[in-house]
Amino acid sequence: MATTTEKLKSFFAESRRVLMVTKKPGMKEFKMAAKITGIGMLLIGTIGLILRLIGYLITGA
């Protein structure tokens, strides 16, 4: 069984390895991610609005 300090050392070693591999996204990648996130937010908001309207129409409250 690993001790707490061994677990922490392992976690930090893996975190460092991941950070060494990652890179800053270019403007094209950033814009694409922003568009996808915006579309997702709009989609979830629209679904929530539709469900709220349906609930309002059913209960009348």
N, CA, C and O atoms as a Tripos MOL2 file, in Angstrom:
@<TRIPOS>MOLECULE
protein
  244   243    61     0     0
PROTEIN
NO_CHARGES

@<TRIPOS>ATOM
      1 N           0.8500   -1.1780    0.0000 N.3       1 MET1
      2 CA          0.0000    0.0000    0.0000 C.3       1 MET1
      3 C           0.8940    1.2400    0.0000 C.2       1 MET1
      4 O           1.8290    1.3390    0.7950 O.2       1 MET1
      5 N           0.6030    2.1760   -0.8900 N.am      2 ALA2
      6 CA          1.4160    3.3820   -1.0260 C.3       2 ALA2
      7 C           1.0580    4.3910    0.0570 C.2       2 ALA2
      8 O          -0.1030    4.5390    0.4410 O.2       2 ALA2
      9 N           2.0790    5.0730    0.5320 N.am      3 THR3
     10 CA          1.8300    6.0960    1.5410 C.3       3 THR3
     11 C           1.3570    7.3790    0.8610 C.2       3 THR3
     12 O           1.3910    7.5070   -0.3630 O.2       3 THR3
     13 N           0.9230    8.3030    1.6740 N.am      4 THR4
     14 CA          0.4110    9.5640    1.1440 C.3       4 THR4
     15 C           1.4990   10.3240    0.4020 C.2       4 THR4
     16 O           1.2360   10.8910   -0.6580 O.2       4 THR4
     17 N           2.7020   10.3490    0.9310 N.am      5 THR5
     18 CA          3.7850   11.0730    0.2660 C.3       5 THR5
     19 C           4.1360   10.4300   -1.0670 C.2       5 THR5
     20 O           4.4450   11.1360   -2.0270 O.2       5 THR5
     21 N           4.0940    9.1080   -1.1450 N.am      6 GLU6
     22 CA          4.3690    8.4330   -2.4150 C.3       6 GLU6
     23 C           3.2870    8.7530   -3.4450 C.2       6 GLU6
     24 O           3.5810    8.9480   -4.6250 O.2       6 GLU6
     25 N           2.0520    8.8040   -2.9950 N.am      7 LYS7
     26 CA          0.9530    9.1550   -3.8940 C.3       7 LYS7
     27 C           1.1080   10.5770   -4.4180 C.2       7 LYS7
     28 O           0.8970   10.8360   -5.6020 O.2       7 LYS7
     29 N           1.4800   11.5050   -3.5190 N.am      8 LEU8
     30 CA          1.6770   12.8890   -3.9250 C.3       8 LEU8
     31 C           2.8350   13.0110   -4.9180 C.2       8 LEU8
     32 O           2.7240   13.7220   -5.9170 O.2       8 LEU8
     33 N           3.9390   12.3220   -4.6440 N.am      9 LYS9
     34 CA          5.0860   12.3600   -5.5570 C.3       9 LYS9
     35 C           4.6940   11.8240   -6.9260 C.2       9 LYS9
     36 O           5.0750   12.3860   -7.9530 O.2       9 LYS9
     37 N           3.9400   10.7470   -6.9360 N.am     10 SER10
     38 CA          3.4910   10.1590   -8.1910 C.3      10 SER10
     39 C           2.5660   11.1120   -8.9380 C.2      10 SER10
     40 O           2.6830   11.2700  -10.1530 O.2      10 SER10
     41 N           1.6530   11.7450   -8.2180 N.am     11 PHE11
     42 CA          0.7310   12.6890   -8.8310 C.3      11 PHE11
     43 C           1.4810   13.8560   -9.4610 C.2      11 PHE11
     44 O           1.2110   14.2260  -10.6040 O.2      11 PHE11
     45 N           2.4170   14.4340   -8.7240 N.am     12 PHE12
     46 CA          3.1730   15.5710   -9.2460 C.3      12 PHE12
     47 C           4.0500   15.1760  -10.4290 C.2      12 PHE12
     48 O           4.2150   15.9580  -11.3650 O.2      12 PHE12
     49 N           4.6060   13.9800  -10.3960 N.am     13 ALA13
     50 CA          5.4220   13.5140  -11.5180 C.3      13 ALA13
     51 C           4.5680   13.3650  -12.7750 C.2      13 ALA13
     52 O           4.9830   13.7670  -13.8620 O.2      13 ALA13
     53 N           3.3830   12.7920  -12.6280 N.am     14 GLU14
     54 CA          2.4860   12.6310  -13.7780 C.3      14 GLU14
     55 C           1.9810   13.9870  -14.2600 C.2      14 GLU14
     56 O           1.8720   14.2070  -15.4670 O.2      14 GLU14
     57 N           1.6730   14.8900  -13.3470 N.am     15 SER15
     58 CA          1.2150   16.2310  -13.7290 C.3      15 SER15
     59 C           2.3060   16.9590  -14.4990 C.2      15 SER15
     60 O           2.0220   17.6110  -15.5040 O.2      15 SER15
     61 N           3.5370   16.8570  -14.0460 N.am     16 ARG16
     62 CA          4.6560   17.5130  -14.7330 C.3      16 ARG16
     63 C           4.8350   16.9470  -16.1330 C.2      16 ARG16
     64 O           5.0900   17.6890  -17.0820 O.2      16 ARG16
     65 N           4.7010   15.6340  -16.2580 N.am     17 ARG17
     66 CA          4.8370   14.9890  -17.5660 C.3      17 ARG17
     67 C           3.7610   15.5000  -18.5310 C.2      17 ARG17
     68 O           4.0510   15.7710  -19.6960 O.2      17 ARG17
     69 N           2.5360   15.6310  -18.0550 N.am     18 VAL18
     70 CA          1.4400   16.1290  -18.8980 C.3      18 VAL18
     71 C           1.7030   17.5750  -19.3090 C.2      18 VAL18
     72 O           1.5040   17.9370  -20.4680 O.2      18 VAL18
     73 N           2.1480   18.3990  -18.3640 N.am     19 LEU19
     74 CA          2.4090   19.8030  -18.6750 C.3      19 LEU19
     75 C           3.5540   19.9680  -19.6760 C.2      19 LEU19
     76 O           3.5590   20.9210  -20.4550 O.2      19 LEU19
     77 N           4.5120   19.0590  -19.6630 N.am     20 MET20
     78 CA          5.6240   19.1350  -20.6080 C.3      20 MET20
     79 C           5.1540   18.8230  -22.0330 C.2      20 MET20
     80 O           5.7320   19.3230  -22.9980 O.2      20 MET20
     81 N           4.1200   18.0080  -22.1680 N.am     21 VAL21
     82 CA          3.6200   17.5870  -23.4840 C.3      21 VAL21
     83 C           2.6700   18.6230  -24.0820 C.2      21 VAL21
     84 O           2.5970   18.7630  -25.3030 O.2      21 VAL21
     85 N           1.9470   19.3460  -23.2370 N.am     22 THR22
     86 CA          0.9380   20.2720  -23.7420 C.3      22 THR22
     87 C           1.5750   21.4830  -24.4030 C.2      22 THR22
     88 O           2.7380   21.8080  -24.1680 O.2      22 THR22
     89 N           0.7770   22.1410  -25.2370 N.am     23 LYS23
     90 CA          1.2520   23.3550  -25.9060 C.3      23 LYS23
     91 C           0.1210   24.3700  -25.9460 C.2      23 LYS23
     92 O          -1.0510   24.0180  -25.8100 O.2      23 LYS23
     93 N           0.4810   25.6170  -26.1320 N.am     24 LYS24
     94 CA         -0.4980   26.6860  -26.2220 C.3      24 LYS24
     95 C          -1.1950   26.5830  -27.5770 C.2      24 LYS24
     96 O          -0.5280   26.4510  -28.6030 O.2      24 LYS24
     97 N          -2.5380   26.6420  -27.5960 N.am     25 PRO25
     98 CA         -3.2380   26.5390  -28.8750 C.3      25 PRO25
     99 C          -3.0150   27.7740  -29.7390 C.2      25 PRO25
    100 O          -2.8530   28.8830  -29.2300 O.2      25 PRO25
    101 N          -3.0090   27.5670  -31.0420 N.am     26 GLY26
    102 CA         -2.9180   28.6860  -31.9690 C.3      26 GLY26
    103 C          -4.2530   29.4080  -32.0450 C.2      26 GLY26
    104 O          -5.2480   28.9520  -31.4810 O.2      26 GLY26
    105 N          -4.2690   30.5260  -32.7380 N.am     27 MET27
    106 CA         -5.4960   31.3190  -32.8380 C.3      27 MET27
    107 C          -6.6040   30.5250  -33.5220 C.2      27 MET27
    108 O          -7.7690   30.6270  -33.1370 O.2      27 MET27
    109 N          -6.2540   29.7420  -34.5240 N.am     28 LYS28
    110 CA         -7.2600   28.9470  -35.2420 C.3      28 LYS28
    111 C          -7.8960   27.9150  -34.3110 C.2      28 LYS28
    112 O          -9.1170   27.7550  -34.2970 O.2      28 LYS28
    113 N          -7.0720   27.2230  -33.5420 N.am     29 GLU29
    114 CA         -7.5890   26.2350  -32.5910 C.3      29 GLU29
    115 C          -8.4440   26.9060  -31.5170 C.2      29 GLU29
    116 O          -9.4890   26.3830  -31.1310 O.2      29 GLU29
    117 N          -7.9960   28.0620  -31.0410 N.am     30 PHE30
    118 CA         -8.7300   28.7770  -30.0060 C.3      30 PHE30
    119 C         -10.1040   29.2140  -30.5020 C.2      30 PHE30
    120 O         -11.1020   29.0580  -29.7980 O.2      30 PHE30
    121 N         -10.1520   29.7640  -31.7210 N.am     31 LYS31
    122 CA        -11.4290   30.2010  -32.2790 C.3      31 LYS31
    123 C         -12.3830   29.0220  -32.4610 C.2      31 LYS31
    124 O         -13.5790   29.1360  -32.1910 O.2      31 LYS31
    125 N         -11.8500   27.8890  -32.9220 N.am     32 MET32
    126 CA        -12.6840   26.7010  -33.1070 C.3      32 MET32
    127 C         -13.2500   26.2320  -31.7680 C.2      32 MET32
    128 O         -14.4360   25.9150  -31.6780 O.2      32 MET32
    129 N         -12.4220   26.1850  -30.7320 N.am     33 ALA33
    130 CA        -12.8880   25.7690  -29.4060 C.3      33 ALA33
    131 C         -13.9220   26.7470  -28.8660 C.2      33 ALA33
    132 O         -14.8960   26.3290  -28.2390 O.2      33 ALA33
    133 N         -13.7260   28.0440  -29.0990 N.am     34 ALA34
    134 CA        -14.6810   29.0490  -28.6320 C.3      34 ALA34
    135 C         -16.0200   28.8930  -29.3520 C.2      34 ALA34
    136 O         -17.0740   29.0080  -28.7270 O.2      34 ALA34
    137 N         -15.9880   28.6330  -30.6600 N.am     35 LYS35
    138 CA        -17.2270   28.4360  -31.4190 C.3      35 LYS35
    139 C         -17.9750   27.2010  -30.9260 C.2      35 LYS35
    140 O         -19.1900   27.2470  -30.7330 O.2      35 LYS35
    141 N         -17.2600   26.1050  -30.7240 N.am     36 ILE36
    142 CA        -17.8960   24.8680  -30.2650 C.3      36 ILE36
    143 C         -18.5050   25.0640  -28.8880 C.2      36 ILE36
    144 O         -19.6140   24.6010  -28.6260 O.2      36 ILE36
    145 N         -17.7810   25.7530  -28.0010 N.am     37 THR37
    146 CA        -18.2980   26.0160  -26.6570 C.3      37 THR37
    147 C         -19.5380   26.8870  -26.7150 C.2      37 THR37
    148 O         -20.5140   26.6230  -26.0130 O.2      37 THR37
    149 N         -19.5130   27.9230  -27.5450 N.am     38 GLY38
    150 CA        -20.6750   28.8090  -27.6910 C.3      38 GLY38
    151 C         -21.8900   28.0800  -28.2260 C.2      38 GLY38
    152 O         -23.0030   28.2700  -27.7350 O.2      38 GLY38
    153 N         -21.6770   27.2400  -29.2400 N.am     39 ILE39
    154 CA        -22.7850   26.4640  -29.8040 C.3      39 ILE39
    155 C         -23.3640   25.5230  -28.7510 C.2      39 ILE39
    156 O         -24.5810   25.3650  -28.6510 O.2      39 ILE39
    157 N         -22.4880   24.9010  -27.9720 N.am     40 GLY40
    158 CA        -22.9540   24.0120  -26.9040 C.3      40 GLY40
    159 C         -23.7670   24.7430  -25.8590 C.2      40 GLY40
    160 O         -24.7890   24.2370  -25.3940 O.2      40 GLY40
    161 N         -23.3170   25.9360  -25.4860 N.am     41 MET41
    162 CA        -24.0590   26.7290  -24.5000 C.3      41 MET41
    163 C         -25.4280   27.1280  -25.0410 C.2      41 MET41
    164 O         -26.4290   27.0510  -24.3290 O.2      41 MET41
    165 N         -25.4690   27.5490  -26.2910 N.am     42 LEU42
    166 CA        -26.7570   27.9150  -26.9040 C.3      42 LEU42
    167 C         -27.6940   26.7190  -26.9830 C.2      42 LEU42
    168 O         -28.8900   26.8380  -26.7170 O.2      42 LEU42
    169 N         -27.1500   25.5760  -27.3470 N.am     43 LEU43
    170 CA        -27.9610   24.3600  -27.4670 C.3      43 LEU43
    171 C         -28.5410   23.9570  -26.1120 C.2      43 LEU43
    172 O         -29.7310   23.6590  -26.0070 O.2      43 LEU43
    173 N         -27.7110   23.9480  -25.0880 N.am     44 ILE44
    174 CA        -28.1950   23.5740  -23.7520 C.3      44 ILE44
    175 C         -29.2080   24.5990  -23.2460 C.2      44 ILE44
    176 O         -30.2060   24.2220  -22.6330 O.2      44 ILE44
    177 N         -28.9670   25.8930  -23.4940 N.am     45 GLY45
    178 CA        -29.9180   26.9250  -23.0860 C.3      45 GLY45
    179 C         -31.2530   26.7870  -23.7890 C.2      45 GLY45
    180 O         -32.3080   26.9560  -23.1760 O.2      45 GLY45
    181 N         -31.2050   26.4780  -25.0880 N.am     46 THR46
    182 CA        -32.4410   26.2980  -25.8560 C.3      46 THR46
    183 C         -33.2330   25.1010  -25.3410 C.2      46 THR46
    184 O         -34.4530   25.1750  -25.1940 O.2      46 THR46
    185 N         -32.5470   24.0150  -25.0720 N.am     47 ILE47
    186 CA        -33.2230   22.8230  -24.5330 C.3      47 ILE47
    187 C         -33.8510   23.1610  -23.1850 C.2      47 ILE47
    188 O         -34.9880   22.7650  -22.9250 O.2      47 ILE47
    189 N         -33.1420   23.8780  -22.3290 N.am     48 GLY48
    190 CA        -33.6800   24.2750  -21.0290 C.3      48 GLY48
    191 C         -34.9010   25.1610  -21.1710 C.2      48 GLY48
    192 O         -35.8810   24.9940  -20.4460 O.2      48 GLY48
    193 N         -34.8460   26.1110  -22.1060 N.am     49 LEU49
    194 CA        -35.9860   27.0010  -22.3390 C.3      49 LEU49
    195 C         -37.2050   26.2160  -22.8150 C.2      49 LEU49
    196 O         -38.3170   26.4470  -22.3400 O.2      49 LEU49
    197 N         -37.0030   25.2990  -23.7410 N.am     50 ILE50
    198 CA        -38.1120   24.4900  -24.2580 C.3      50 ILE50
    199 C         -38.7320   23.6550  -23.1410 C.2      50 ILE50
    200 O         -39.9550   23.5760  -23.0270 O.2      50 ILE50
    201 N         -37.8910   23.0340  -22.3210 N.am     51 LEU51
    202 CA        -38.4220   22.2360  -21.2130 C.3      51 LEU51
    203 C         -39.1760   23.1070  -20.2190 C.2      51 LEU51
    204 O         -40.2090   22.7000  -19.6880 O.2      51 LEU51
    205 N         -38.6580   24.3050  -19.9670 N.am     52 ARG52
    206 CA        -39.3370   25.2240  -19.0440 C.3      52 ARG52
    207 C         -40.6950   25.6390  -19.6110 C.2      52 ARG52
    208 O         -41.6790   25.6900  -18.8730 O.2      52 ARG52
    209 N         -40.7600   25.9330  -20.9040 N.am     53 LEU53
    210 CA        -42.0310   26.2990  -21.5290 C.3      53 LEU53
    211 C         -43.0290   25.1480  -21.4920 C.2      53 LEU53
    212 O         -44.2120   25.3580  -21.2260 O.2      53 LEU53
    213 N         -42.5550   23.9370  -21.7570 N.am     54 ILE54
    214 CA        -43.4340   22.7740  -21.7010 C.3      54 ILE54
    215 C         -43.9800   22.6080  -20.2860 C.2      54 ILE54
    216 O         -45.1710   22.3590  -20.0980 O.2      54 ILE54
    217 N         -43.0950   22.7470  -19.2830 N.am     55 GLY55
    218 CA        -43.5400   22.6520  -17.8880 C.3      55 GLY55
    219 C         -44.5550   23.7240  -17.5480 C.2      55 GLY55
    220 O         -45.5210   23.4660  -16.8310 O.2      55 GLY55
    221 N         -44.3410   24.9230  -18.0590 N.am     56 TYR56
    222 CA        -45.2740   26.0270  -17.8140 C.3      56 TYR56
    223 C         -46.6210   25.7340  -18.4580 C.2      56 TYR56
    224 O         -47.6650   25.9750  -17.8520 O.2      56 TYR56
    225 N         -46.6070   25.2180  -19.6770 N.am     57 LEU57
    226 CA        -47.8660   24.9190  -20.3780 C.3      57 LEU57
    227 C         -48.6290   23.7750  -19.6980 C.2      57 LEU57
    228 O         -49.8590   23.7830  -19.6690 O.2      57 LEU57
    229 N         -47.9090   22.8030  -19.1580 N.am     58 ILE58
    230 CA        -48.5690   21.6610  -18.5070 C.3      58 ILE58
    231 C         -49.1670   22.0780  -17.1700 C.2      58 ILE58
    232 O         -50.3250   21.7730  -16.8870 O.2      58 ILE58
    233 N         -48.3900   22.7700  -16.3510 N.am     59 THR59
    234 CA        -48.8640   23.1130  -15.0020 C.3      59 THR59
    235 C         -49.6330   24.4240  -14.9680 C.2      59 THR59
    236 O         -50.4820   24.6100  -14.0970 O.2      59 THR59
    237 N         -49.3630   25.3220  -15.8790 N.am     60 GLY60
    238 CA        -50.0390   26.6100  -15.8920 C.3      60 GLY60
    239 C         -49.5420   27.5510  -14.8160 C.2      60 GLY60
    240 O         -50.1670   28.5780  -14.5510 O.2      60 GLY60
    241 N         -48.4140   27.2110  -14.1880 N.am     61 ALA61
    242 CA        -47.8930   28.0650  -13.0940 C.3      61 ALA61
    243 C         -46.6320   28.7560  -13.5020 C.2      61 ALA61
    244 O         -46.0580   29.5080  -12.7160 O.2      61 ALA61
@<TRIPOS>BOND
     1     1     2 1
     2     2     3 1
     3     3     4 2
     4     3     5 am
     5     5     6 1
     6     6     7 1
     7     7     8 2
     8     7     9 am
     9     9    10 1
    10    10    11 1
    11    11    12 2
    12    11    13 am
    13    13    14 1
    14    14    15 1
    15    15    16 2
    16    15    17 am
    17    17    18 1
    18    18    19 1
    19    19    20 2
    20    19    21 am
    21    21    22 1
    22    22    23 1
    23    23    24 2
    24    23    25 am
    25    25    26 1
    26    26    27 1
    27    27    28 2
    28    27    29 am
    29    29    30 1
    30    30    31 1
    31    31    32 2
    32    31    33 am
    33    33    34 1
    34    34    35 1
    35    35    36 2
    36    35    37 am
    37    37    38 1
    38    38    39 1
    39    39    40 2
    40    39    41 am
    41    41    42 1
    42    42    43 1
    43    43    44 2
    44    43    45 am
    45    45    46 1
    46    46    47 1
    47    47    48 2
    48    47    49 am
    49    49    50 1
    50    50    51 1
    51    51    52 2
    52    51    53 am
    53    53    54 1
    54    54    55 1
    55    55    56 2
    56    55    57 am
    57    57    58 1
    58    58    59 1
    59    59    60 2
    60    59    61 am
    61    61    62 1
    62    62    63 1
    63    63    64 2
    64    63    65 am
    65    65    66 1
    66    66    67 1
    67    67    68 2
    68    67    69 am
    69    69    70 1
    70    70    71 1
    71    71    72 2
    72    71    73 am
    73    73    74 1
    74    74    75 1
    75    75    76 2
    76    75    77 am
    77    77    78 1
    78    78    79 1
    79    79    80 2
    80    79    81 am
    81    81    82 1
    82    82    83 1
    83    83    84 2
    84    83    85 am
    85    85    86 1
    86    86    87 1
    87    87    88 2
    88    87    89 am
    89    89    90 1
    90    90    91 1
    91    91    92 2
    92    91    93 am
    93    93    94 1
    94    94    95 1
    95    95    96 2
    96    95    97 am
    97    97    98 1
    98    98    99 1
    99    99   100 2
   100    99   101 am
   101   101   102 1
   102   102   103 1
   103   103   104 2
   104   103   105 am
   105   105   106 1
   106   106   107 1
   107   107   108 2
   108   107   109 am
   109   109   110 1
   110   110   111 1
   111   111   112 2
   112   111   113 am
   113   113   114 1
   114   114   115 1
   115   115   116 2
   116   115   117 am
   117   117   118 1
   118   118   119 1
   119   119   120 2
   120   119   121 am
   121   121   122 1
   122   122   123 1
   123   123   124 2
   124   123   125 am
   125   125   126 1
   126   126   127 1
   127   127   128 2
   128   127   129 am
   129   129   130 1
   130   130   131 1
   131   131   132 2
   132   131   133 am
   133   133   134 1
   134   134   135 1
   135   135   136 2
   136   135   137 am
   137   137   138 1
   138   138   139 1
   139   139   140 2
   140   139   141 am
   141   141   142 1
   142   142   143 1
   143   143   144 2
   144   143   145 am
   145   145   146 1
   146   146   147 1
   147   147   148 2
   148   147   149 am
   149   149   150 1
   150   150   151 1
   151   151   152 2
   152   151   153 am
   153   153   154 1
   154   154   155 1
   155   155   156 2
   156   155   157 am
   157   157   158 1
   158   158   159 1
   159   159   160 2
   160   159   161 am
   161   161   162 1
   162   162   163 1
   163   163   164 2
   164   163   165 am
   165   165   166 1
   166   166   167 1
   167   167   168 2
   168   167   169 am
   169   169   170 1
   170   170   171 1
   171   171   172 2
   172   171   173 am
   173   173   174 1
   174   174   175 1
   175   175   176 2
   176   175   177 am
   177   177   178 1
   178   178   179 1
   179   179   180 2
   180   179   181 am
   181   181   182 1
   182   182   183 1
   183   183   184 2
   184   183   185 am
   185   185   186 1
   186   186   187 1
   187   187   188 2
   188   187   189 am
   189   189   190 1
   190   190   191 1
   191   191   192 2
   192   191   193 am
   193   193   194 1
   194   194   195 1
   195   195   196 2
   196   195   197 am
   197   197   198 1
   198   198   199 1
   199   199   200 2
   200   199   201 am
   201   201   202 1
   202   202   203 1
   203   203   204 2
   204   203   205 am
   205   205   206 1
   206   206   207 1
   207   207   208 2
   208   207   209 am
   209   209   210 1
   210   210   211 1
   211   211   212 2
   212   211   213 am
   213   213   214 1
   214   214   215 1
   215   215   216 2
   216   215   217 am
   217   217   218 1
   218   218   219 1
   219   219   220 2
   220   219   221 am
   221   221   222 1
   222   222   223 1
   223   223   224 2
   224   223   225 am
   225   225   226 1
   226   226   227 1
   227   227   228 2
   228   227   229 am
   229   229   230 1
   230   230   231 1
   231   231   232 2
   232   231   233 am
   233   233   234 1
   234   234   235 1
   235   235   236 2
   236   235   237 am
   237   237   238 1
   238   238   239 1
   239   239   240 2
   240   239   241 am
   241   241   242 1
   242   242   243 1
   243   243   244 2
@<TRIPOS>SUBSTRUCTURE
     1 MET1         2 RESIDUE 1 A MET
     2 ALA2         6 RESIDUE 1 A ALA
     3 THR3        10 RESIDUE 1 A THR
     4 THR4        14 RESIDUE 1 A THR
     5 THR5        18 RESIDUE 1 A THR
     6 GLU6        22 RESIDUE 1 A GLU
     7 LYS7        26 RESIDUE 1 A LYS
     8 LEU8        30 RESIDUE 1 A LEU
     9 LYS9        34 RESIDUE 1 A LYS
    10 SER10       38 RESIDUE 1 A SER
    11 PHE11       42 RESIDUE 1 A PHE
    12 PHE12       46 RESIDUE 1 A PHE
    13 ALA13       50 RESIDUE 1 A ALA
    14 GLU14       54 RESIDUE 1 A GLU
    15 SER15       58 RESIDUE 1 A SER
    16 ARG16       62 RESIDUE 1 A ARG
    17 ARG17       66 RESIDUE 1 A ARG
    18 VAL18       70 RESIDUE 1 A VAL
    19 LEU19       74 RESIDUE 1 A LEU
    20 MET20       78 RESIDUE 1 A MET
    21 VAL21       82 RESIDUE 1 A VAL
    22 THR22       86 RESIDUE 1 A THR
    23 LYS23       90 RESIDUE 1 A LYS
    24 LYS24       94 RESIDUE 1 A LYS
    25 PRO25       98 RESIDUE 1 A PRO
    26 GLY26      102 RESIDUE 1 A GLY
    27 MET27      106 RESIDUE 1 A MET
    28 LYS28      110 RESIDUE 1 A LYS
    29 GLU29      114 RESIDUE 1 A GLU
    30 PHE30      118 RESIDUE 1 A PHE
    31 LYS31      122 RESIDUE 1 A LYS
    32 MET32      126 RESIDUE 1 A MET
    33 ALA33      130 RESIDUE 1 A ALA
    34 ALA34      134 RESIDUE 1 A ALA
    35 LYS35      138 RESIDUE 1 A LYS
    36 ILE36      142 RESIDUE 1 A ILE
    37 THR37      146 RESIDUE 1 A THR
    38 GLY38      150 RESIDUE 1 A GLY
    39 ILE39      154 RESIDUE 1 A ILE
    40 GLY40      158 RESIDUE 1 A GLY
    41 MET41      162 RESIDUE 1 A MET
    42 LEU42      166 RESIDUE 1 A LEU
    43 LEU43      170 RESIDUE 1 A LEU
    44 ILE44      174 RESIDUE 1 A ILE
    45 GLY45      178 RESIDUE 1 A GLY
    46 THR46      182 RESIDUE 1 A THR
    47 ILE47      186 RESIDUE 1 A ILE
    48 GLY48      190 RESIDUE 1 A GLY
    49 LEU49      194 RESIDUE 1 A LEU
    50 ILE50      198 RESIDUE 1 A ILE
    51 LEU51      202 RESIDUE 1 A LEU
    52 ARG52      206 RESIDUE 1 A ARG
    53 LEU53      210 RESIDUE 1 A LEU
    54 ILE54      214 RESIDUE 1 A ILE
    55 GLY55      218 RESIDUE 1 A GLY
    56 TYR56      222 RESIDUE 1 A TYR
    57 LEU57      226 RESIDUE 1 A LEU
    58 ILE58      230 RESIDUE 1 A ILE
    59 THR59      234 RESIDUE 1 A THR
    60 GLY60      238 RESIDUE 1 A GLY
    61 ALA61      242 RESIDUE 1 A ALA
